[in-house]
């Protein structure tokens, strides 16, 4: 199973980025998906999750109203639309696939997001 995250970069505060994560090697629709982030010296924190059918979404309080998670099961891809970015959003962002039947998690390699003030 491979997860390939992309879309990170350098953006000014108030700007937007869209992260993508393409999953291969497994049945994408059998997994719930999530985005997590980790800053240097800190633990990896949950940003957002989405159920296999997109009917349940959860967000960290710090990103509610600014970030939107979505998925396209036909394209095996999960997205994270990030608007009104803040310097505190700076981190490496990771996508995670959680197997609903297996209980096994798979992680992508991470994509760096840097927000300048």
NUSESE-264517 format. One record per residue (C-alpha): residue number from 0; residue in three letters; x, y negated, z. Coordinates in Angstrom, 3 decimals, padded with zeros to 6 digits. Example, Ala and Ser with C-alpha at 12.3 -4.5 7.8 and 13.67 -1.06 7.14 Angstrom:
{nr = 0; rest = ALA; X = 012.300; Y = 004.500; Z = 007.800};
{nr = 1; rest = SER; X = 013.670; Y = 001.060; Z = 007.140};
//
This chain:
{nr = 0; rest = UNK; X = 000.000; Y = 000.000; Z = 000.000};
{nr = 1; rest = UNK; X = 001.337; Y = -003.412; Z = -000.963};
{nr = 2; rest = UNK; X = 000.113; Y = -006.864; Z = -000.083};
{nr = 3; rest = UNK; X = 001.555; Y = -009.753; Z = -002.081};
{nr = 4; rest = UNK; X = 000.891; Y = -013.191; Z = -000.622};
{nr = 5; rest = UNK; X = 001.459; Y = -016.399; Z = -002.534};
{nr = 6; rest = UNK; X = 000.436; Y = -020.026; Z = -002.698};
{nr = 7; rest = UNK; X = 002.448; Y = -021.522; Z = 000.115};
{nr = 8; rest = UNK; X = 004.486; Y = -024.667; Z = -000.235};
{nr = 9; rest = UNK; X = 005.202; Y = -028.152; Z = 001.027};
{nr = 10; rest = UNK; X = 002.300; Y = -030.562; Z = 001.316};
{nr = 11; rest = UNK; X = 001.632; Y = -033.862; Z = 003.043};
{nr = 12; rest = UNK; X = -000.764; Y = -034.111; Z = 005.940};
{nr = 13; rest = UNK; X = -004.316; Y = -034.307; Z = 004.670};
{nr = 14; rest = UNK; X = -003.507; Y = -032.235; Z = 001.622};
{nr = 15; rest = UNK; X = -004.730; Y = -028.825; Z = 000.520};
{nr = 16; rest = UNK; X = -003.317; Y = -025.448; Z = -000.382};
{nr = 17; rest = UNK; X = -004.880; Y = -022.191; Z = -001.484};
{nr = 18; rest = UNK; X = -003.236; Y = -018.953; Z = -000.432};
{nr = 19; rest = UNK; X = -003.820; Y = -015.693; Z = -002.263};
{nr = 20; rest = UNK; X = -003.077; Y = -012.118; Z = -001.273};
{nr = 21; rest = UNK; X = -003.308; Y = -009.316; Z = -003.808};
{nr = 22; rest = UNK; X = -003.656; Y = -005.789; Z = -002.459};
{nr = 23; rest = UNK; X = -002.607; Y = -002.688; Z = -004.369};
{nr = 24; rest = UNK; X = -002.295; Y = 001.005; Z = -003.630};
{nr = 25; rest = UNK; X = -005.525; Y = 001.396; Z = -001.730};
{nr = 26; rest = UNK; X = -009.270; Y = 000.837; Z = -002.004};
{nr = 27; rest = UNK; X = -009.530; Y = -002.864; Z = -001.304};
{nr = 28; rest = UNK; X = -013.229; Y = -002.838; Z = -000.454};
{nr = 29; rest = UNK; X = -012.589; Y = -000.311; Z = 002.332};
{nr = 30; rest = UNK; X = -010.592; Y = -002.878; Z = 004.263};
{nr = 31; rest = UNK; X = -011.448; Y = -005.919; Z = 006.250};
{nr = 32; rest = UNK; X = -008.925; Y = -008.671; Z = 005.544};
{nr = 33; rest = UNK; X = -007.330; Y = -011.384; Z = 007.572};
{nr = 34; rest = UNK; X = -004.869; Y = -014.220; Z = 007.524};
{nr = 35; rest = UNK; X = -002.447; Y = -014.782; Z = 010.379};
{nr = 36; rest = UNK; X = 000.317; Y = -017.299; Z = 010.941};
{nr = 37; rest = UNK; X = 003.521; Y = -017.470; Z = 012.894};
{nr = 38; rest = UNK; X = 005.708; Y = -020.435; Z = 013.770};
{nr = 39; rest = UNK; X = 009.345; Y = -020.076; Z = 014.878};
{nr = 40; rest = UNK; X = 009.538; Y = -018.856; Z = 018.456};
{nr = 41; rest = UNK; X = 005.815; Y = -018.215; Z = 018.690};
{nr = 42; rest = UNK; X = 003.614; Y = -015.164; Z = 018.411};
{nr = 43; rest = UNK; X = 001.643; Y = -014.325; Z = 015.315};
{nr = 44; rest = UNK; X = -001.861; Y = -015.741; Z = 015.650};
{nr = 45; rest = UNK; X = -005.090; Y = -014.974; Z = 013.874};
{nr = 46; rest = UNK; X = -006.288; Y = -017.651; Z = 011.457};
{nr = 47; rest = UNK; X = -009.308; Y = -016.051; Z = 009.796};
{nr = 48; rest = UNK; X = -010.857; Y = -012.679; Z = 009.036};
{nr = 49; rest = UNK; X = -013.446; Y = -011.485; Z = 006.548};
{nr = 50; rest = UNK; X = -015.429; Y = -008.264; Z = 006.427};
{nr = 51; rest = UNK; X = -015.398; Y = -005.933; Z = 003.435};
{nr = 52; rest = UNK; X = -018.651; Y = -007.345; Z = 002.097};
{nr = 53; rest = UNK; X = -017.846; Y = -010.988; Z = 002.964};
{nr = 54; rest = UNK; X = -020.880; Y = -011.242; Z = 005.215};
{nr = 55; rest = UNK; X = -018.856; Y = -011.748; Z = 008.395};
{nr = 56; rest = UNK; X = -016.131; Y = -014.358; Z = 008.715};
{nr = 57; rest = UNK; X = -014.263; Y = -015.475; Z = 011.797};
{nr = 58; rest = UNK; X = -011.950; Y = -018.434; Z = 012.275};
{nr = 59; rest = UNK; X = -009.564; Y = -019.670; Z = 014.899};
{nr = 60; rest = UNK; X = -010.960; Y = -022.765; Z = 016.599};
{nr = 61; rest = UNK; X = -008.012; Y = -024.797; Z = 015.349};
{nr = 62; rest = UNK; X = -008.944; Y = -024.283; Z = 011.694};
{nr = 63; rest = UNK; X = -012.750; Y = -024.254; Z = 011.794};
{nr = 64; rest = UNK; X = -014.201; Y = -026.710; Z = 009.322};
{nr = 65; rest = UNK; X = -010.900; Y = -027.030; Z = 007.448};
{nr = 66; rest = UNK; X = -010.047; Y = -023.503; Z = 006.255};
{nr = 67; rest = UNK; X = -012.222; Y = -021.085; Z = 004.291};
{nr = 68; rest = UNK; X = -011.521; Y = -017.408; Z = 003.794};
{nr = 69; rest = UNK; X = -012.984; Y = -015.533; Z = 000.833};
{nr = 70; rest = UNK; X = -012.387; Y = -012.360; Z = -001.116};
{nr = 71; rest = UNK; X = -012.922; Y = -010.969; Z = -004.591};
{nr = 72; rest = UNK; X = -013.260; Y = -007.199; Z = -004.399};
{nr = 73; rest = UNK; X = -013.083; Y = -006.897; Z = -008.187};
{nr = 74; rest = UNK; X = -009.672; Y = -008.601; Z = -008.163};
{nr = 75; rest = UNK; X = -008.410; Y = -006.953; Z = -004.938};
{nr = 76; rest = UNK; X = -007.649; Y = -010.415; Z = -003.645};
{nr = 77; rest = UNK; X = -008.282; Y = -012.391; Z = -000.496};
{nr = 78; rest = UNK; X = -007.967; Y = -016.168; Z = -000.414};
{nr = 79; rest = UNK; X = -007.457; Y = -018.839; Z = 002.193};
{nr = 80; rest = UNK; X = -008.479; Y = -022.341; Z = 001.150};
{nr = 81; rest = UNK; X = -006.803; Y = -024.823; Z = 003.472};
{nr = 82; rest = UNK; X = -007.996; Y = -028.422; Z = 003.463};
{nr = 83; rest = UNK; X = -007.063; Y = -031.434; Z = 005.559};
{nr = 84; rest = UNK; X = -003.798; Y = -029.797; Z = 006.521};
{nr = 85; rest = UNK; X = -002.001; Y = -030.962; Z = 009.643};
{nr = 86; rest = UNK; X = 001.669; Y = -030.702; Z = 010.649};
{nr = 87; rest = UNK; X = 000.683; Y = -028.150; Z = 013.290};
{nr = 88; rest = UNK; X = -000.496; Y = -025.841; Z = 010.490};
{nr = 89; rest = UNK; X = 003.146; Y = -025.366; Z = 009.491};
{nr = 90; rest = UNK; X = 003.950; Y = -021.657; Z = 009.722};
{nr = 91; rest = UNK; X = 004.545; Y = -018.505; Z = 007.767};
{nr = 92; rest = UNK; X = 001.159; Y = -017.148; Z = 006.742};
{nr = 93; rest = UNK; X = 000.611; Y = -013.394; Z = 006.527};
{nr = 94; rest = UNK; X = -002.266; Y = -011.416; Z = 005.098};
{nr = 95; rest = UNK; X = -003.424; Y = -008.226; Z = 006.750};
{nr = 96; rest = UNK; X = -005.557; Y = -005.363; Z = 005.493};
{nr = 97; rest = UNK; X = -007.322; Y = -003.258; Z = 008.105};
{nr = 98; rest = UNK; X = -008.591; Y = 000.141; Z = 007.001};
{nr = 99; rest = UNK; X = -012.159; Y = 000.583; Z = 008.198};
{nr = 100; rest = UNK; X = -011.940; Y = 004.371; Z = 008.138};
{nr = 101; rest = UNK; X = -008.266; Y = 004.904; Z = 008.987};
{nr = 102; rest = UNK; X = -007.747; Y = 002.108; Z = 011.492};
{nr = 103; rest = UNK; X = -004.381; Y = 001.481; Z = 009.835};
{nr = 104; rest = UNK; X = -003.156; Y = -002.070; Z = 009.257};
{nr = 105; rest = UNK; X = -000.982; Y = -003.225; Z = 006.397};
{nr = 106; rest = UNK; X = 000.838; Y = -006.559; Z = 006.249};
{nr = 107; rest = UNK; X = 002.059; Y = -008.753; Z = 003.446};
{nr = 108; rest = UNK; X = 005.489; Y = -010.373; Z = 003.347};
{nr = 109; rest = UNK; X = 004.327; Y = -013.847; Z = 004.317};
{nr = 110; rest = UNK; X = 004.272; Y = -017.191; Z = 002.556};
{nr = 111; rest = UNK; X = 005.657; Y = -020.403; Z = 004.044};
{nr = 112; rest = UNK; X = 003.368; Y = -023.382; Z = 004.523};
{nr = 113; rest = UNK; X = 005.001; Y = -026.656; Z = 005.525};
{nr = 114; rest = UNK; X = 002.943; Y = -029.766; Z = 006.242};
{nr = 115; rest = UNK; X = 004.820; Y = -033.047; Z = 006.514};
{nr = 116; rest = UNK; X = 003.504; Y = -035.983; Z = 008.506};
//
